Amino acid sequence: MKLSVNLPRGLVLKNPIVAASGTFGFGPEYKDLVNIGDLGGVSVKGVSPEPWPGNPPPRVWETTGGLLNSIGLQNHGVEAFCAHDLPFLRDTGTAVIVNIIGHTVEEYQRVAERLAKEPGVSALEVNISCPNIKQGGMSFGHDPDQAYLVTQAVRKGSDLPMMVKLSPNVPSPAVIAEAVQSAGADMISAINTLVGLAIDKERRRPALGGTTGGLSGPAIKPIALRVVYEVAQRVKIPIIGMGGITTASDVVEFLMAGAHAVMVGTVTFQYPRRMQEIVAQLPDELLRWGFSSVQEAVGAALPSKRGGLFDALT
């Protein structure tokens, strides 16, 4: 069974299972629990040009079928990442994907330029859910023009393979996907978390210190699949799908919806070794549905791929 995935600009994943940004820290946090080298890749926590303090606590709140988080993208900045985290990651034998963040277009470009100088960075994941402080706090990912500009700036700052992470909190993620594709993105990753709220009844106020938070986990899987399915029909670049994946069966659904690989996140808080289990189970799951490779499953449920016997049976 061929599990490897070939992506633009020479990015090769040994298998399609990548640790999702924000759920795997910078790698060392899981080194005693997971053989990181078994994974297709690791997307690290968001990295900004300078350290970001994040939001006040409480920062996480469990909810039915998922998890709300309001971390606020806390990180120690790109220089500390290059000095302390990257040396560990590049020795793991897996693809190192650096999620980059900023409050202005210029900040994104600065981080991209800095990482372009470092060996061991396999790709960039551009998180466009950050607020643009020059535009009154509107998220870059809510406006196709702003998404275009930040993608264009990152492309100017680095020749590394680049994926742009879509927010589901917009009327049409596919429109944003088209904008970043035209600006030079090599790939799309989808989806980021959905905005949600929890109430602490004892304190009679929102449960999270940042008021609202990002909802992840199994509850958002149908939404994530819908976005991947729609985006796959609007862009020509590969998609890395994510959102509520907990099993090898989930992975096959995302592949059939149009994803070329996936990221697994929230479930690792409960079961740190789940990603390794999915890698081991994926060949049998693909064979169960008649696929002899990952690539053969990609887009199998899209209108352009369906036909013949399968349509006759439905």
Secondary structure, DSSP 8 states (H G I E B T S, - for coil): -B--EE-GGG-EESSSEEE-TTTSTTSGGGTTT--GGGSSEEE-S-B-SS-B----S--EEEETTEEEE-----B-HHHHIIIIIHHHHTTTTSEEEEEE--SSHHHHHHHHHHHHTSTT--EEEEETTSEEGGGTTEEGGG-HHHHHHHHHHHHHH--S-EEEE--SSSS-HHHHHHHHHHTT-SEEEE---EEEE-EETTTTEESBTTBEEEEESGGGHHHHHHHHHHHHTT-SS-EEEESS--SHHHHHHHHHHT-SEEEE-THHHH-TTHHHHHHHHHHHHHHHTT-SBHHHHTTTTSTTT--THHHHT-
